Amino acid sequence: MIGTLDGKIPLGPLAEKWRTHRDHSRLVSPNNRRKFEIIMVGSGLAGGSAAATLGELGYRVKCFCYQDSPRRAHSIAAQGGINAAKNYQNDGDSVYRLFYDTIKGGDFRSREGNVYRLAEVSNLIIDQCVEQGVPFAREYGGLLANRSFGGAQVSRTFYARGQTGQQLLLGCYQALCRQISAGTVQMFPQTEMLDVVLVDGQAKGIITRSLISGKIERHAGDAVVLATGGYGNVFYLSTNARGCNVTATYRAYKKGALFANPCFTQIHPTCIPQSGDYQSKLTLMSESLRNDGRVWVPKRKEDCKKPPNEIPESERDYYLERKYPSYGNLAPRDIASRAAKEVCDEGRGVGPGGRGVYLDFADAIKRLGENTIRERYGNLFEIYHKITGEDAYKVPMRIYPAVHYTMGGLWVDYNLMSNMPGLHVIGEANFSDHGANRLGASALMQGLADGYFILPYTLPNYLAGQTGKRPSIDHPEFDKAETDVRARVKKILEVDGKRSLDSIHRELGALLWDKCGMARNANGLRAALGKIPKLREEFWSRGRGVRVPGTGEDFNQALERAGRVADFLEFAELMCLDALERDESCGGHFREEHQTPEGEALRDDENFAAVFAWEYHGNPATAGPKLHREPLHFETVHLTQRSYK
Ligand SMILES: Cc1cc2nc3c(=O)[nH]c(=O)nc-3n(C[C@H](O)[C@H](O)[C@H](O)COP(=O)(O)OP(=O)(O)OC[C@H]3O[C@@H](n4cnc5c(N)ncnc54)[C@H](O)[C@@H]3O)c2cc1C
């Protein structure tokens, strides 16, 4: 039973909360740390940084990932940069301003205390990464360079060309390897967590399956940390790595952890448009490109088929600059995405199917020269060229919004602990600090803040009371969890159906994109809620449903993926339910019934200034999940209609 949902935000002035909390948190003495074993699921930027830091502090960490190396975590794909309130540009930035931009960017649906802490810690991340040797871009004189991202009027984004995630992950991986070599961190690659084990109501272990041999194993620990990333792939097509999934967090949800704001999905405005029905992945063109690229479509529908350079300046609609003069092309993602959809819906989209808008560098090249643009974004132009065959130095890129990030995730308190004692959740896997819309370059900031600087302080708060409580893996709760995992693997293989996994997943994705994507309405969501259970039933129907060849005792990627799609098929229903229940528009959650006369998201603060956190109550067909609300209290900022005009 869940009592009052308490975010445990420390009392006191906003700027003092984190320091006061640290000063009063419990500690584990150096000699006792080695007695604690921490299970870290995930070794992307969040999990990798947390495992390395906890190892350095002297704890014993078992770290799991499904890739063959931590270096292949999805974090490696991050392109554009990481925010920090260093104010190196002397352009008016500050911790408060980063805090305010983030709260406003999230459409006032995140906690003040958490977001302020994030802004505060952001500066430490840059120092830490520079010390590790992360090659951030520098000015000619050697100082760190910055660029701008959406929703900010300052330049606070640190970057390493278009490969920021890769360089940060290499830094993090070096720190992790140091601990692996020191024996404090034990790495379990190609090992998938399939369940959390609760002993006396506390998270004390996990059940895993080796993706090489199929072997199912038990691991006990003093605490479990999930750093398992986001679930954007529920939509089938997204910019996420193909492996990203919801399994770890969803299985924890089924064990009692609350799932917060599952419908909050970020649709990124600048992705390469889909080119065919059988495509399995979409590619991001980093938001950083909007520093120099100008977004436009023809003013007249009739011009959409013409080559872009034949459309004169006077016939172009730079719609972001027109609608949002203060922020222009750097309007936040939710707003820029909706604006792109709007012009395409009007019939002014370009490229195949009219599902594209131009991102044009001609002016920037004229102003700065091609070399400068190449230096700033060379690898992104190369990716674009490889995929489309077009040279964006000569013709504008064509871009369209795509699913990119999930603001929803497991509910956590200020200590990053879920409602399930011992279960901590960090990085994109938690419901995070981004509210209803994440600002660009803030995910890396949050993942590394959680891993390097927050969890290492808050985890001891829990561990300090746990000495000697680590259970044996022979505990009956482990027997039960392992039996359940084995039964599920067997059940998938026994379906022995006819439909390919991809065809079912694609159908689910198309339904979600249509009904719970960039725009949602009550009728559409109800229709999706009617269809998802039928698709799920089909997946499981013996002889007719999903076809998974091979066995469970071997390397079997179809089986791995089938387990994840099965979880998506349940989770999708929770997303739609959440979207239906939140009868307002905010950030990326755009309910068509609630919009301003200009077509912007219209919040209902009186009824919905709250985190929605869902509790699993058994099979959704018989007992729907129960909604808990955590009211959001704003003591410092005033809730206003978000404006970027
Ligand atoms: C194309 C792209 C570009 C981006 N660019 C930027 C950017 O420029 N700036 C920015 O701030 N953000 C960016 N983002 C967002 C950012 O990259 C992610 O939010 C962030 O990297 C997530 O990090 P993470 O550590 O939480 O998760 P991940 O990096 O996804 O790591 C998840 C880890 O969990 C493991 N895992 C998952 N499930 C299981 C399981 N069941 N069992 C065992 N292990 C499991 C995986 O193996 C992996 O190690 C971008 C996102 C995309 C898609």
Ligand as a Chemical Component Dictionary entry (heavy atoms), coordinates in Angstrom:
data_LIG
# 
_chem_comp.id                   LIG 
_chem_comp.type                 NON-POLYMER 
_chem_comp.pdbx_formal_charge   0 
_chem_comp.three_letter_code    LIG 
# 
loop_
_chem_comp_atom.comp_id 
_chem_comp_atom.atom_id 
_chem_comp_atom.alt_atom_id 
_chem_comp_atom.type_symbol 
_chem_comp_atom.charge 
_chem_comp_atom.model_Cartn_x 
_chem_comp_atom.model_Cartn_y 
_chem_comp_atom.model_Cartn_z 
_chem_comp_atom.pdbx_ordinal 
LIG C1  C1  C 0 20.105 10.460 -31.226 1  
LIG C2  C2  C 0 20.090 11.074 -29.867 2  
LIG C3  C3  C 0 20.856 12.191 -29.594 3  
LIG C4  C4  C 0 20.839 12.777 -28.337 4  
LIG N1  N1  N 0 21.598 13.891 -28.093 5  
LIG C5  C5  C 0 21.578 14.456 -26.862 6  
LIG C6  C6  C 0 22.365 15.612 -26.590 7  
LIG O1  O1  O 0 23.076 16.124 -27.433 8  
LIG N2  N2  N 0 22.307 16.136 -25.334 9  
LIG C7  C7  C 0 21.539 15.596 -24.345 10 
LIG O2  O2  O 0 21.537 16.105 -23.234 11 
LIG N3  N3  N 0 20.805 14.480 -24.590 12 
LIG C8  C8  C 0 20.814 13.898 -25.805 13 
LIG N4  N4  N 0 20.048 12.778 -26.044 14 
LIG C9  C9  C 0 19.397 12.091 -24.911 15 
LIG C10 C10 C 0 20.450 11.281 -24.123 16 
LIG O3  O3  O 0 21.354 10.688 -25.022 17 
LIG C11 C11 C 0 19.837 10.178 -23.274 18 
LIG O4  O4  O 0 18.742 10.648 -22.572 19 
LIG C12 C12 C 0 20.866 9.653  -22.275 20 
LIG O5  O5  O 0 22.063 9.300  -22.921 21 
LIG C13 C13 C 0 20.323 8.471  -21.503 22 
LIG O6  O6  O 0 21.352 7.970  -20.684 23 
LIG P1  P1  P 0 21.058 6.816  -19.645 24 
LIG O7  O7  O 0 22.367 6.489  -19.014 25 
LIG O8  O8  O 0 19.930 7.201  -18.773 26 
LIG O9  O9  O 0 20.549 5.589  -20.555 27 
LIG P2  P2  P 0 21.268 4.771  -21.733 28 
LIG O10 O10 O 0 22.451 5.426  -22.284 29 
LIG O11 O11 O 0 20.167 4.389  -22.670 30 
LIG O12 O12 O 0 21.783 3.474  -21.011 31 
LIG C14 C14 C 0 20.901 2.451  -20.594 32 
LIG C15 C15 C 0 21.727 1.314  -20.025 33 
LIG O13 O13 O 0 20.853 0.386  -19.430 34 
LIG C16 C16 C 0 21.123 -0.921 -19.896 35 
LIG N5  N5  N 0 19.872 -1.665 -19.820 36 
LIG C17 C17 C 0 18.623 -1.297 -20.212 37 
LIG N6  N6  N 0 17.739 -2.248 -19.913 38 
LIG C18 C18 C 0 18.423 -3.236 -19.314 39 
LIG C19 C19 C 0 18.048 -4.490 -18.787 40 
LIG N7  N7  N 0 16.784 -4.912 -18.758 41 
LIG N8  N8  N 0 19.033 -5.287 -18.278 42 
LIG C20 C20 C 0 20.348 -4.885 -18.278 43 
LIG N9  N9  N 0 20.737 -3.688 -18.749 44 
LIG C21 C21 C 0 19.783 -2.880 -19.261 45 
LIG C22 C22 C 0 21.682 -0.733 -21.284 46 
LIG O14 O14 O 0 22.441 -1.848 -21.644 47 
LIG C23 C23 C 0 22.521 0.540  -21.065 48 
LIG O15 O15 O 0 23.756 0.202  -20.512 49 
LIG C24 C24 C 0 20.035 12.214 -27.318 50 
LIG C25 C25 C 0 19.241 11.110 -27.592 51 
LIG C26 C26 C 0 19.239 10.557 -28.862 52 
LIG C27 C27 C 0 18.309 9.438  -29.142 53 
# 
loop_
_chem_comp_bond.comp_id 
_chem_comp_bond.atom_id_1 
_chem_comp_bond.atom_id_2 
_chem_comp_bond.value_order 
_chem_comp_bond.pdbx_ordinal 
LIG C1  C2  SING 1  
LIG C2  C3  SING 2  
LIG C2  C26 DOUB 3  
LIG C3  C4  DOUB 4  
LIG C4  N1  SING 5  
LIG C4  C24 SING 6  
LIG N1  C5  DOUB 7  
LIG C5  C6  SING 8  
LIG C5  C8  SING 9  
LIG C6  O1  DOUB 10 
LIG C6  N2  SING 11 
LIG N2  C7  SING 12 
LIG C7  O2  DOUB 13 
LIG C7  N3  SING 14 
LIG N3  C8  DOUB 15 
LIG C8  N4  SING 16 
LIG N4  C9  SING 17 
LIG N4  C24 SING 18 
LIG C9  C10 SING 19 
LIG C10 O3  SING 20 
LIG C10 C11 SING 21 
LIG C11 O4  SING 22 
LIG C11 C12 SING 23 
LIG C12 O5  SING 24 
LIG C12 C13 SING 25 
LIG C13 O6  SING 26 
LIG O6  P1  SING 27 
LIG P1  O7  DOUB 28 
LIG P1  O8  SING 29 
LIG P1  O9  SING 30 
LIG O9  P2  SING 31 
LIG P2  O10 DOUB 32 
LIG P2  O11 SING 33 
LIG P2  O12 SING 34 
LIG O12 C14 SING 35 
LIG C14 C15 SING 36 
LIG C15 O13 SING 37 
LIG C15 C23 SING 38 
LIG O13 C16 SING 39 
LIG C16 N5  SING 40 
LIG C16 C22 SING 41 
LIG N5  C17 SING 42 
LIG N5  C21 SING 43 
LIG C17 N6  DOUB 44 
LIG N6  C18 SING 45 
LIG C18 C19 SING 46 
LIG C18 C21 DOUB 47 
LIG C19 N7  SING 48 
LIG C19 N8  DOUB 49 
LIG N8  C20 SING 50 
LIG C20 N9  DOUB 51 
LIG N9  C21 SING 52 
LIG C22 O14 SING 53 
LIG C22 C23 SING 54 
LIG C23 O15 SING 55 
LIG C24 C25 DOUB 56 
LIG C25 C26 SING 57 
LIG C26 C27 SING 58 
# 
